[in-house]
Amino acid sequence: MHIEQLRDFCIAKKGVTEHFPFDESTLVFKVMNKMFLLTGLTNWEKGEAKVNLKCNPEKAIELREEFEGISAGFHMNKKHWNTVLLNTSDVSDDLVIELINHSYDLVVKGLTKKLQKELEEL
């Protein structure tokens, strides 16, 4: 997966915006202003593509045990976030897409009813 593919997939989701809230190289995708994916562009430039994704705590542990390319979220709450290595790991693009969708869905589920309704109306 290339960074353009990742960006195109994320930005096409309903209510998603992209930001650089921490520095000029940490790209963050938010749904209704809540983070669901972070990635360091410097890592992509070095050929070390990876993303941080929100994950159900039980599923997060299972994924870390099953895949070498999935670990506890770097610089994130380890219970709720995973770091996923792309392109050089045992994690397929299909699984990455599934995990991005899971992260997005978790964040949407956690939104207030008002924000969920606003999202539906977009």
N, CA, C and O of each residue as an XYZ file, in Angstrom:
488
protein
N       0.847     -1.178      0.000
C       0.000      0.000      0.000
C       0.893      1.242      0.000
O       1.894      1.297      0.715
N       0.530      2.217     -0.791
C       1.248      3.488     -0.846
C       0.504      4.515     -0.005
O      -0.678      4.346      0.296
N       1.196      5.571      0.369
C       0.581      6.606      1.203
C      -0.621      7.238      0.496
O      -1.600      7.604      1.146
N      -0.549      7.366     -0.830
C      -1.669      7.947     -1.573
C      -2.904      7.052     -1.481
O      -4.026      7.544     -1.356
N      -2.694      5.736     -1.544
C      -3.805      4.790     -1.426
C      -4.427      4.881     -0.034
O      -5.649      4.890      0.113
N      -3.576      4.949      0.974
C      -4.058      5.074      2.354
C      -4.876      6.362      2.499
O      -5.985      6.342      3.033
N      -4.330      7.461      2.028
C      -5.018      8.741      2.140
C      -6.349      8.708      1.394
O      -7.374      9.114      1.941
N      -6.342      8.232      0.161
C      -7.570      8.183     -0.635
C      -8.648      7.351      0.051
O      -9.819      7.730      0.064
N      -8.246      6.211      0.623
C      -9.212      5.345      1.304
C      -9.803      6.055      2.520
O     -11.017      6.046      2.722
N      -8.944      6.666      3.324
C      -9.421      7.310      4.555
C     -10.272      8.535      4.267
O     -11.339      8.705      4.857
N      -9.809      9.385      3.366
C     -10.500     10.656      3.132
C     -11.853     10.436      2.451
O     -12.723     11.305      2.513
N     -12.037      9.281      1.801
C     -13.315      8.977      1.143
C     -14.399      8.571      2.132
O     -15.580      8.552      1.784
N     -14.011      8.250      3.355
C     -14.984      7.851      4.362
C     -15.783      9.076      4.827
O     -15.268     10.193      4.867
N     -17.009      8.846      5.164
C     -17.918      9.926      5.563
C     -17.414     10.644      6.816
O     -17.066     10.014      7.814
N     -17.382     11.990      6.738
C     -17.032     12.812      7.893
C     -15.560     12.885      8.218
O     -15.192     13.375      9.286
N     -14.694     12.406      7.315
C     -13.255     12.337      7.611
C     -12.531     13.587      7.128
O     -12.773     14.092      6.031
N     -11.639     14.064      7.979
C     -10.742     15.171      7.645
C      -9.322     14.765      8.000
O      -9.107     13.862      8.809
N      -8.358     15.436      7.392
C      -6.958     15.148      7.697
C      -6.313     16.365      8.339
O      -6.649     17.507      8.026
N      -5.380     16.096      9.245
C      -4.772     17.166     10.034
C      -3.305     16.830     10.324
O      -2.860     15.692     10.177
N      -2.576     17.868     10.743
C      -1.217     17.718     11.255
C      -1.160     18.422     12.615
O      -0.504     19.455     12.747
N      -1.843     17.870     13.627
C      -1.961     18.580     14.905
C      -0.707     18.546     15.778
O      -0.554     19.377     16.674
N       0.184     17.596     15.525
C       1.347     17.435     16.405
C       2.606     18.061     15.818
O       3.358     18.735     16.522
N       2.829     17.840     14.540
C       3.990     18.381     13.831
C       3.718     18.262     12.337
O       2.647     17.809     11.934
N       4.680     18.664     11.518
C       4.452     18.665     10.082
C       4.585     17.299      9.427
O       4.362     17.177      8.223
N       4.943     16.268     10.185
C       5.112     14.944      9.572
C       4.162     13.873     10.112
O       4.160     12.752      9.604
N       3.365     14.187     11.116
C       2.421     13.221     11.656
C       1.025     13.520     11.110
O       0.350     14.456     11.536
N       0.621     12.684     10.147
C      -0.674     12.841      9.500
C      -1.737     12.120     10.320
O      -1.589     10.946     10.658
N      -2.809     12.838     10.633
C      -3.885     12.296     11.458
C      -5.198     12.384     10.683
O      -5.550     13.434     10.145
N      -5.908     11.270     10.637
C      -7.244     11.256     10.055
C      -8.250     11.196     11.196
O      -8.131     10.396     12.124
N      -9.260     12.086     11.090
C     -10.288     12.174     12.120
C     -11.653     12.021     11.482
O     -11.878     12.447     10.349
N     -12.564     11.406     12.227
C     -13.975     11.398     11.845
C     -14.702     12.245     12.881
O     -14.642     11.968     14.079
N     -15.381     13.265     12.413
C     -16.100     14.197     13.295
C     -15.168     14.701     14.405
O     -15.553     14.801     15.570
N     -13.948     15.011     14.008
C     -12.909     15.590     14.869
C     -12.354     14.633     15.928
O     -11.765     15.080     16.912
N     -12.533     13.333     15.739
C     -11.960     12.318     16.642
C     -10.999     11.439     15.841
O     -11.341     10.953     14.764
N      -9.802     11.243     16.375
C      -8.771     10.476     15.669
C      -9.141      9.004     15.508
O      -9.646      8.370     16.435
N      -8.878      8.470     14.304
C      -8.988      7.027     14.101
C      -7.751      6.447     13.427
O      -7.589      5.227     13.400
N      -6.871      7.290     12.883
C      -5.640      6.806     12.264
C      -4.577      7.898     12.336
O      -4.840      9.069     12.061
N      -3.371      7.482     12.714
C      -2.215      8.368     12.711
C      -1.095      7.666     11.955
O      -0.962      6.444     12.022
N      -0.295      8.443     11.238
C       0.865      7.864     10.572
C       1.947      8.922     10.442
O       1.661     10.103     10.247
N       3.183      8.485     10.553
C       4.327      9.386     10.415
C       4.836      9.371      8.982
O       5.291      8.335      8.496
N       4.763     10.500      8.308
C       5.191     10.559      6.912
C       6.694     10.316      6.761
O       7.137      9.806      5.732
N       7.470     10.672      7.769
C       8.910     10.423      7.733
C       9.183      8.924      7.651
O      10.104      8.500      6.952
N       8.398      8.128      8.352
C       8.564      6.668      8.289
C       8.288      6.157      6.878
O       9.015      5.296      6.382
N       7.254      6.673      6.230
C       6.930      6.251      4.861
C       8.094      6.563      3.936
O       8.452      5.750      3.084
N       8.692      7.751      4.104
C       9.824      8.157      3.265
C      11.014      7.229      3.446
O      11.791      7.026      2.513
N      11.163      6.668      4.630
C      12.259      5.729      4.922
C      11.921      4.302      4.500
O      12.752      3.403      4.631
N      10.693      4.089      3.990
C      10.271      2.745      3.619
C       9.757      1.928      4.787
O       9.660      0.704      4.699
N       9.426      2.602      5.885
C       8.919      1.944      7.094
C       7.471      2.361      7.328
O       7.150      2.980      8.342
N       6.611      2.020      6.388
C       5.207      2.430      6.471
C       4.515      1.759      7.650
O       4.528      0.536      7.786
N       3.914      2.582      8.496
C       3.144      2.052      9.620
C       2.082      3.043     10.013
O       2.217      4.247      9.795
N       1.016      2.519     10.599
C      -0.101      3.346     11.045
C      -0.498      2.951     12.461
O      -0.312      1.807     12.877
N      -1.037      3.896     13.182
C      -1.646      3.616     14.486
C      -3.146      3.629     14.279
O      -3.699      4.563     13.698
N      -3.805      2.573     14.765
C      -5.243      2.421     14.597
C      -5.901      2.064     15.918
O      -5.366      1.275     16.696
N      -7.050      2.641     16.162
C      -7.839      2.298     17.342
C      -8.353      0.864     17.172
O      -8.634      0.427     16.056
N      -8.472      0.147     18.277
C      -8.897     -1.245     18.202
C      -9.587     -1.657     19.498
O      -9.225     -1.208     20.585
N     -10.581     -2.515     19.354
C     -11.230     -3.114     20.519
C     -10.137     -3.794     21.351
O      -9.318     -4.517     20.785
N     -10.096     -3.591     22.666
C      -9.011     -4.123     23.492
C      -8.773     -5.636     23.357
O      -7.624     -6.073     23.284
N      -9.838     -6.429     23.323
C      -9.656     -7.881     23.202
C      -9.098     -8.251     21.831
O      -8.201     -9.086     21.715
N      -9.641     -7.616     20.800
C      -9.172     -7.869     19.436
C      -7.724     -7.410     19.280
O      -6.939     -8.046     18.576
N      -7.374     -6.309     19.933
C      -6.005     -5.780     19.854
C      -4.997     -6.825     20.328
O      -3.963     -7.035     19.693
N      -5.303     -7.472     21.436
C      -4.405     -8.496     21.985
C      -4.308     -9.677     21.037
O      -3.213    -10.175     20.776
N      -5.448    -10.132     20.515
C      -5.453    -11.258     19.578
C      -4.613    -10.953     18.342
O      -3.843    -11.800     17.888
N      -4.760     -9.747     17.797
C      -4.011     -9.366     16.603
C      -2.512     -9.329     16.878
O      -1.716     -9.769     16.048
N      -2.127     -8.809     18.030
C      -0.699     -8.746     18.389
C      -0.097    -10.127     18.525
O       1.066    -10.343     18.187
N      -0.895    -11.067     19.023
C      -0.405    -12.439     19.168
C      -0.313    -13.158     17.833
O       0.557    -14.008     17.646
N      -1.207    -12.826     16.897
C      -1.272    -13.527     15.619
C      -0.318    -12.972     14.561
O       0.182    -13.728     13.728
N      -0.061    -11.668     14.583
C       0.719    -11.044     13.525
C       1.967    -10.361     14.077
O       1.893     -9.582     15.026
N       3.108    -10.662     13.474
C       4.357    -10.004     13.870
C       4.316     -8.516     13.565
O       4.952     -7.720     14.256
N       3.563     -8.132     12.521
C       3.504     -6.744     12.092
C       2.530     -5.884     12.872
O       2.301     -4.732     12.502
N       1.948     -6.412     13.946
C       1.018     -5.641     14.765
C       1.514     -5.649     16.204
O       1.756     -6.701     16.795
N       1.658     -4.447     16.750
C       2.145     -4.310     18.129
C       1.318     -3.251     18.858
O       0.476     -2.579     18.264
N       1.577     -3.122     20.142
C       0.879     -2.104     20.938
C       1.162     -0.731     20.351
O       2.273     -0.467     19.889
N       0.173      0.138     20.366
C       0.271      1.452     19.741
C       1.432      2.283     20.252
O       1.538      2.554     21.448
N       2.306      2.687     19.331
C       3.470      3.511     19.655
C       2.995      4.906     20.049
O       2.280      5.557     19.288
N       3.388      5.364     21.233
C       3.007      6.676     21.771
C       1.498      6.840     21.944
O       0.982      7.957     21.914
N       0.793      5.721     22.127
C      -0.664      5.764     22.270
C      -1.062      4.920     23.473
O      -0.223      4.239     24.063
N      -2.334      4.964     23.834
C      -2.855      4.100     24.881
C      -2.771      2.662     24.374
O      -3.489      2.291     23.446
N      -1.912      1.862     24.967
C      -1.622      0.504     24.497
C      -2.844     -0.421     24.551
O      -2.902     -1.424     23.840
N      -3.796     -0.083     25.381
C      -5.001     -0.910     25.498
C      -5.914     -0.739     24.280
O      -6.566     -1.689     23.847
N      -5.954      0.476     23.734
C      -6.928      0.794     22.696
C      -6.338      1.056     21.307
O      -7.087      1.273     20.355
N      -5.026      1.040     21.181
C      -4.394      1.364     19.901
C      -3.337      0.326     19.538
O      -2.622     -0.187     20.398
N      -3.258      0.034     18.245
C      -2.222     -0.844     17.697
C      -1.403     -0.085     16.672
O      -1.915      0.801     15.987
N      -0.139     -0.433     16.568
C       0.701      0.023     15.464
C       0.773     -1.128     14.480
O       1.088     -2.258     14.854
N       0.479     -0.839     13.224
C       0.434     -1.855     12.178
C       1.484     -1.520     11.127
O       1.447     -0.449     10.522
N       2.427     -2.446     10.913
C       3.441     -2.283      9.871
C       2.835     -2.672      8.532
O       2.170     -3.702      8.421
N       3.064     -1.854      7.525
C       2.539     -2.119      6.194
C       3.673     -2.526      5.252
O       4.834     -2.177      5.466
N       3.319     -3.256      4.228
C       4.206     -3.582      3.107
C       5.375     -4.512      3.428
O       5.790     -5.267      2.549
N       5.917     -4.493      4.627
C       7.081     -5.323      4.944
C       6.777     -6.343      6.031
O       7.685     -6.955      6.593
N       5.513     -6.518      6.316
C       5.169     -7.423      7.407
C       4.237     -8.517      6.912
O       3.999     -8.654      5.713
N       3.720     -9.284      7.845
C       2.785    -10.366      7.527
C       1.338     -9.862      7.488
O       0.399    -10.657      7.527
N       1.168     -8.565      7.413
C      -0.158     -7.956      7.406
C      -0.520     -7.583      5.966
O       0.141     -6.744      5.353
N      -1.558     -8.202      5.436
C      -1.985     -7.947      4.057
C      -2.693     -6.599      3.943
O      -3.180     -6.057      4.936
N      -2.744     -6.067      2.732
C      -3.483     -4.824      2.500
C      -4.954     -4.998      2.860
O      -5.586     -4.074      3.373
N      -5.502     -6.190      2.588
C      -6.905     -6.452      2.935
C      -7.125     -6.344      4.440
O      -8.130     -5.793      4.890
N      -6.178     -6.873      5.218
C      -6.294     -6.776      6.673
C      -6.155     -5.323      7.122
O      -6.860     -4.885      8.031
N      -5.260     -4.581      6.498
C      -5.098     -3.160      6.841
C      -6.419     -2.425      6.612
O      -6.852     -1.640      7.456
N      -7.053     -2.680      5.474
C      -8.346     -2.053      5.170
C      -9.377     -2.432      6.238
O     -10.126     -1.582      6.719
N      -9.406     -3.708      6.598
C     -10.339     -4.178      7.634
C     -10.077     -3.461      8.958
O     -11.020     -3.075      9.649
N      -8.811     -3.284      9.312
C      -8.460     -2.645     10.583
C      -8.748     -1.143     10.559
O      -9.134     -0.571     11.578
N      -8.563     -0.503      9.406
C      -8.927      0.909      9.281
C     -10.433      1.059      9.470
O     -10.889      1.946     10.192
N     -11.197      0.191      8.821
C     -12.655      0.230      8.970
C     -13.069      0.000     10.418
O     -13.973      0.667     10.921
N     -12.407     -0.944     11.090
C     -12.705     -1.238     12.492
C     -12.425     -0.001     13.359
O     -13.226      0.344     14.228
N     -11.301      0.653     13.122
C     -10.944      1.843     13.887
C     -11.967      2.951     13.664
O     -12.442      3.567     14.618
N     -12.296      3.196     12.417
C     -13.298      4.208     12.059
C     -14.626      3.899     12.751
O     -15.228      4.774     13.371
N     -15.075      2.650     12.640
C     -16.354      2.255     13.235
C     -16.364      2.414     14.755
O     -17.369      2.835     15.327
N     -15.250      2.078     15.412
C     -15.164      2.249     16.865
C     -15.311      3.715     17.253
O     -16.021      4.047     18.203
N     -14.643      4.578     16.517
C     -14.715      6.005     16.838
C     -16.126      6.526     16.597
O     -16.656      7.276     17.416
N     -16.739      6.136     15.483
C     -18.112      6.570     15.192
C     -19.056      6.084     16.290
O     -19.928      6.828     16.739
N     -18.881      4.845     16.716
C     -19.735      4.281     17.769
C     -19.603      5.064     19.078
O     -20.558      5.151     19.850
N     -18.435      5.626     19.325
C     -18.187      6.378     20.548
C     -18.603      7.842     20.488
O     -18.535      8.552     21.492
N     -19.034      8.293     19.315
C     -19.482      9.683     19.189
C     -20.792      9.894     19.938
O     -21.546      8.953     20.186
N     -21.041     11.135     20.285
C     -22.333     11.462     20.894
C     -23.436     11.206     19.864
O     -23.181     11.171     18.660
N     -24.643     11.029     20.349
C     -25.797     10.823     19.458
C     -25.922     11.993     18.473
O     -26.239     11.801     17.299
N     -25.669     13.195     18.970
C     -25.771     14.383     18.132
C     -24.760     14.306     16.977
O     -25.113     14.547     15.822
N     -23.515     13.970     17.294
C     -22.496     13.871     16.251
C     -22.770     12.707     15.301
O     -22.522     12.818     14.100
N     -23.278     11.596     15.826
C     -23.631     10.475     14.960
C     -24.711     10.894     13.962
O     -24.666     10.524     12.789
N     -25.684     11.675     14.448
C     -26.756     12.125     13.562
C     -26.193     13.085     12.508
O     -26.559     13.004     11.335
N     -25.316     13.982     12.920
C     -24.679     14.906     11.962
C     -23.910     14.128     10.900
O     -23.959     14.470      9.718
N     -23.209     13.092     11.313
C     -22.442     12.251     10.383
C     -23.367     11.575      9.389
O     -23.073     11.543      8.194
N     -24.470     11.040      9.860
C     -25.436     10.377      8.985
C     -25.979     11.336      7.930
O     -26.274     10.937      6.803
N     -26.102     12.590      8.308
C     -26.692     13.589      7.408
C     -25.712     14.137      6.379
O     -26.113     14.870      5.474
N     -24.442     13.795      6.503
C     -23.432     14.279      5.537
C     -23.611     13.617      4.194
O     -22.858     13.898      3.262
